[in-house]
Amino acid sequence: MEEKLFLLHTNRNESAVRAELARLRRGIGKKPGELPELWELLLDDFPTELESNGAERSKAEWAIYTALTLFALHQQGKDIQREYMFQATNWEKKQYHGLGSAVGDLAKIQHDRKDAIKRRFYVAVTAADLQGLSWHLRGIVQQLRGNNIPLDYSALATELYWYQYPNKIPDIRLRWGQDFYRNVGAKGRQEE
């Protein structure tokens, strides 16, 4: 996934990149593989062991497809070379760019809207399944885009994969909560 986004980022043909991102945005809300114009970006170099075995899409296909389409929404209207909305987490330097961290940054920047942002985040992360979560994430990604807050889409794809296993959802939610409150800070915890 990260390699696919890096290729978009380093492609100097701006019109080709914009067209690719527009195609990805058309895939929002659709099933992986439903739009042939997205097959290359999704399926080229896709590990065979992660492919679906029939009519049902695999969990990996859903996770990567959802993350790619959300990235395209996040990147909309921005120059991909100068305003790249993907930023990898650097664990060694304790620089977090996952979903919880990004929404925490949003709550800090939009301090007067902090409660509304938290409510929207809570509704998103308590979605019962990936489809509900991805629907709510669209609004969050649009807010991140409006405030130039990047997101680690590789980490998001991994989290979306595990979110499809009901017994793993509490672990993913805990990570998002930890990252959110790490960014909002101790003062944010006292206001609860």
Secondary structure, DSSP 8 states (H G I E B T S, - for coil): -HHHHHHHHH---HHHHHHHHHHHHHTTTS-TTSSGGGHHHHHTT--GGGS-SSSS--HHHHHHHHHHHHHHHHHTTS-TTTS--B---BTTTTB--SHHHHHHHHHHHTGGGHHHHHHHHHHHHT-SSHHHHHHHHHHHHHHHHHTT--B-HHHHHHHHHHTTSTTTHHHHHHHHHHHHHHHH-HHHHHT-
